[in-house]
Amino acid sequence: MSIDSAALLQTICTIRKQLTRGITVAIENFHEHYHLRNMEYYCETDCYNAPTISISPGKWGIGAFRSSMTCGTRGLLTYELQSESFALTDRLFLIIGWHVPLVGDNSFFLHVAQVESPDFPTKEAERVRVYEFLSRKKMRAGKSIFCYVSPEIVDDQKQQVKEKEDGKADNMPKSCLTVCASMATTSMANLRVEIHPYQFAQDEQKTEGTIHIAGPPQKFSFTKLMEERFANAEIKVNDALEKFLGIKPESTVKDTRKNI
């Protein structure tokens, strides 16, 4: 399996000639079992070249974002990790973020994450929330990030049997992957991301595993609070009538304590 890196480089150079301040995000998929699908992005400024919708094994994709007159560019690009060889127990996303200011150092982040919210990544508000959460720990451009994960798969025993039949019992599970990223320090930054089926040596680079991102906090509802309090009060009254008077009234609420 080979990827035409020369064509990718030529595309990046063509975009760079048209932009003066911005970023290209180039992704190469060297993993034979993973597809990058359901692309979504968030950017505070202009998207110059829309990112590739999906990236199959052995393929590459690219997107470009430029700054405005008053600020640099910062944003997030996400893909869902899917496989046609096995099913993952959790929805996992490749999440790439960047900040290219008009003045100052470029920075970026990279994560493979399980996002609890069902509205991610389709709703922009959730993409913004995830960006704000992950951007707290950005890395300065010029360094690299290596993210090695070993996701759980559905029907794991069947997968192990298949690997033994293939003579691969001693090798790394097919669901494992390493995602690595590096970012240029130039004004027209290139953020390069690669997906590999093996684990890199953990030198001095920042290394991350799968992270979990909780859903958004629930909004306070006074109506819901009062309904819960009235329900609890009715349950207590019914318990007292049954205990002291032998009366078992028909409750209008479900007593979750008794699983009825």
C-alpha positions as CSV (number, residue, x, y, z in Angstrom):
1,M,0.0,0.0,0.0
2,S,1.5,3.3,-1.1
3,I,0.4,6.9,-1.0
4,D,1.3,9.5,-3.6
5,S,3.1,11.9,-1.3
6,A,4.4,13.9,-4.2
7,A,0.8,14.7,-5.3
8,L,0.0,15.7,-1.7
9,L,3.0,18.0,-1.5
10,Q,2.2,19.6,-4.8
11,T,-1.4,20.3,-3.6
12,I,0.0,21.9,-0.4
13,C,2.4,24.1,-2.4
14,T,-0.4,25.2,-4.7
15,I,-2.6,26.2,-1.8
16,R,0.3,28.0,0.0
17,K,0.9,30.2,-3.1
18,Q,-2.7,31.5,-2.8
19,L,-2.6,32.2,1.0
20,T,-0.4,34.6,3.0
21,R,-1.5,33.6,6.5
22,G,-3.3,30.4,7.4
23,I,-3.0,26.7,7.6
24,T,-3.2,23.5,5.6
25,V,-4.2,20.3,7.3
26,A,-2.9,17.2,5.4
27,I,-3.9,13.7,6.5
28,E,-2.4,10.4,5.2
29,N,-4.1,7.2,6.1
30,F,-1.6,4.2,6.2
31,H,-3.9,2.0,8.2
32,E,-5.5,-0.8,6.2
33,H,-8.5,-1.3,8.5
34,Y,-9.6,2.2,9.3
35,H,-11.7,4.7,7.3
36,L,-12.0,8.3,8.3
37,R,-15.6,9.4,7.7
38,N,-18.3,11.9,8.6
39,M,-15.9,14.9,8.4
40,E,-16.9,18.0,10.2
41,Y,-15.0,21.2,11.1
42,Y,-15.2,24.4,13.0
43,C,-13.2,27.5,12.1
44,E,-13.6,31.1,13.3
45,T,-12.4,32.5,10.0
46,D,-12.6,31.4,6.4
47,C,-12.3,27.9,5.0
48,Y,-10.3,28.3,1.8
49,N,-10.3,24.7,0.7
50,A,-12.9,22.3,2.3
51,P,-11.3,19.3,3.9
52,T,-11.7,15.9,2.2
53,I,-15.1,14.3,3.2
54,S,-13.7,10.8,3.9
55,I,-10.3,9.2,3.7
56,S,-10.1,5.5,2.9
57,P,-7.1,3.2,3.7
58,G,-4.2,4.1,1.5
59,K,-5.6,7.6,0.7
60,W,-4.9,11.1,1.7
61,G,-6.9,14.3,2.2
62,I,-6.3,18.0,2.7
63,G,-8.1,21.1,3.9
64,A,-7.0,24.8,4.1
65,F,-8.1,27.7,6.3
66,R,-7.0,31.3,6.1
67,S,-6.9,34.1,8.6
68,S,-8.9,37.4,8.5
69,M,-7.6,40.9,8.5
70,T,-8.1,41.3,12.3
71,C,-7.1,37.8,13.6
72,G,-5.4,34.6,12.8
73,T,-7.2,31.3,12.4
74,R,-8.1,28.7,14.9
75,G,-10.4,25.8,14.6
76,L,-11.0,22.1,14.7
77,L,-11.3,19.2,12.2
78,T,-12.8,15.9,13.1
79,Y,-13.4,12.5,11.5
80,E,-15.1,9.4,12.9
81,L,-13.0,6.3,12.9
82,Q,-14.8,3.3,11.3
83,S,-13.8,-0.1,10.1
84,E,-15.3,-2.6,7.7
85,S,-13.2,-5.4,9.3
86,F,-14.6,-5.0,12.9
87,A,-17.0,-2.9,14.9
88,L,-15.8,-0.7,17.7
89,T,-17.6,-0.7,21.1
90,D,-17.5,3.1,21.3
91,R,-17.7,5.9,18.7
92,L,-14.2,7.2,18.3
93,F,-13.2,10.5,16.7
94,L,-9.9,11.8,15.3
95,I,-9.9,15.4,16.5
96,I,-7.3,17.9,15.2
97,G,-7.1,21.5,16.4
98,W,-5.0,24.5,15.6
99,H,-4.3,28.2,16.4
100,V,-2.3,30.3,13.9
101,P,-2.3,33.9,15.3
102,L,-1.3,37.0,13.4
103,V,1.5,37.5,15.9
104,G,3.1,34.8,18.0
105,D,3.7,31.0,18.0
106,N,1.5,28.5,16.1
107,S,0.0,25.8,18.3
108,F,-2.0,22.6,17.8
109,F,-3.5,19.5,19.4
110,L,-4.4,16.0,18.4
111,H,-6.6,13.4,20.1
112,V,-8.5,10.2,19.5
113,A,-11.5,10.7,21.7
114,Q,-14.8,9.2,22.7
115,V,-17.3,12.1,22.9
116,E,-20.3,11.4,25.1
117,S,-22.6,14.0,23.4
118,P,-24.9,12.5,20.7
119,D,-24.8,16.0,19.1
120,F,-21.1,15.8,18.3
121,P,-19.9,16.4,15.7
122,T,-23.0,17.4,13.7
123,K,-23.9,20.5,15.8
124,E,-21.5,23.4,15.6
125,A,-22.1,24.4,19.3
126,E,-20.7,21.0,20.3
127,R,-17.7,21.4,18.0
128,V,-17.0,24.7,19.6
129,R,-17.4,23.3,23.1
130,V,-15.0,20.4,22.3
131,Y,-12.5,22.8,20.8
132,E,-12.5,25.1,23.9
133,F,-12.1,22.0,26.1
134,L,-9.1,20.5,24.2
135,S,-7.4,23.8,23.3
136,R,-6.4,24.3,27.0
137,K,-3.5,21.9,26.3
138,K,-2.2,22.9,22.9
139,M,1.3,22.1,21.9
140,R,3.7,24.7,20.3
141,A,4.4,24.2,16.7
142,G,7.8,22.6,15.9
143,K,7.2,19.5,18.1
144,S,5.3,16.3,17.4
145,I,2.4,14.4,19.0
146,F,2.1,10.6,19.0
147,C,-1.3,9.2,20.0
148,Y,-1.4,5.4,20.3
149,V,-4.7,3.7,21.1
150,S,-6.0,0.1,21.3
151,P,-9.8,0.4,21.0
152,E,-12.1,-2.3,22.2
153,I,-14.1,-4.1,19.5
154,V,-17.4,-5.9,19.5
155,D,-17.2,-9.7,19.8
156,D,-13.6,-9.6,20.7
157,Q,-13.3,-13.4,21.1
158,K,-14.3,-13.9,17.5
159,Q,-11.7,-11.4,16.4
160,Q,-9.0,-13.2,18.4
161,V,-10.0,-16.5,16.9
162,K,-9.8,-15.0,13.4
163,E,-6.3,-13.6,14.1
164,K,-5.1,-17.0,15.3
165,E,-6.5,-18.6,12.1
166,D,-4.6,-15.9,10.1
167,G,-1.4,-16.8,12.0
168,K,-1.3,-13.3,13.7
169,A,-2.0,-14.3,17.3
170,D,1.3,-12.8,18.5
171,N,0.9,-9.5,16.6
172,M,-0.7,-6.3,17.6
173,P,-4.5,-6.4,17.3
174,K,-5.9,-5.1,14.0
175,S,-7.9,-2.4,15.9
176,C,-4.7,-0.7,17.2
177,L,-3.5,2.5,15.6
178,T,-1.0,5.3,16.1
179,V,-1.8,8.9,15.0
180,C,1.1,11.3,14.8
181,A,1.1,15.0,14.0
182,S,3.5,17.8,13.5
183,M,3.0,21.5,12.7
184,A,5.2,24.0,10.9
185,T,6.2,27.3,12.6
186,T,5.8,29.4,9.4
187,S,3.1,32.0,8.8
188,M,1.4,29.6,6.3
189,A,1.5,26.6,8.6
190,N,1.2,23.0,7.5
191,L,-0.3,20.6,10.0
192,R,0.6,17.1,8.9
193,V,-1.2,14.0,10.3
194,E,-0.5,10.3,9.7
195,I,-2.4,7.2,10.8
196,H,-0.4,4.0,11.2
197,P,-1.2,0.4,12.2
198,Y,1.7,0.1,14.7
199,Q,3.1,1.8,17.7
200,F,6.0,4.2,17.5
201,A,8.9,4.4,20.0
202,Q,7.9,6.8,22.7
203,D,10.9,9.1,22.7
204,E,10.5,12.6,24.1
205,Q,7.3,13.5,22.1
206,K,4.0,14.0,23.8
207,T,2.1,10.7,23.9
208,E,-1.7,10.4,24.4
209,G,-4.2,7.6,24.5
210,T,-7.9,7.6,24.0
211,I,-9.6,10.3,26.0
212,H,-13.2,10.6,27.1
213,I,-15.1,13.9,26.7
214,A,-18.2,14.2,28.7
215,G,-21.5,15.6,27.3
216,P,-22.5,19.2,27.9
217,P,-23.9,20.1,31.4
218,Q,-27.6,19.9,31.7
219,K,-29.5,23.2,32.0
220,F,-31.3,23.9,35.3
221,S,-35.0,23.4,35.0
222,F,-37.2,24.7,37.9
223,T,-40.2,22.8,36.5
224,K,-38.3,19.5,36.4
225,L,-37.0,20.1,39.9
226,M,-40.6,20.7,41.3
227,E,-41.9,17.6,39.4
228,E,-39.2,15.4,41.0
229,R,-39.9,16.8,44.5
230,F,-43.7,16.2,44.2
231,A,-43.0,12.7,43.0
232,N,-40.7,12.0,45.9
233,A,-43.3,13.4,48.3
234,E,-46.0,11.1,46.9
235,I,-43.8,8.1,47.2
236,K,-43.1,8.9,50.9
237,V,-46.8,9.4,51.7
238,N,-47.8,6.1,50.0
239,D,-45.1,4.3,52.0
240,A,-46.4,5.7,55.2
241,L,-50.1,4.8,54.4
242,E,-49.0,1.2,53.5
243,K,-46.8,0.8,56.6
244,F,-49.0,2.3,59.3
245,L,-52.6,1.9,58.0
246,G,-52.2,-1.1,55.7
247,I,-53.5,1.0,52.8
248,K,-51.8,0.5,49.4
249,P,-52.8,3.4,47.2
250,E,-52.3,3.4,43.4
251,S,-49.4,5.8,42.8
252,T,-49.2,8.0,39.8
253,V,-45.4,8.0,39.8
254,K,-42.9,5.2,39.3
255,D,-40.9,4.2,42.4
256,T,-37.4,3.8,41.0
257,R,-36.2,2.6,44.3
258,K,-38.2,-0.6,44.0
259,N,-37.7,-1.0,40.2
260,I,-41.5,-0.9,39.7
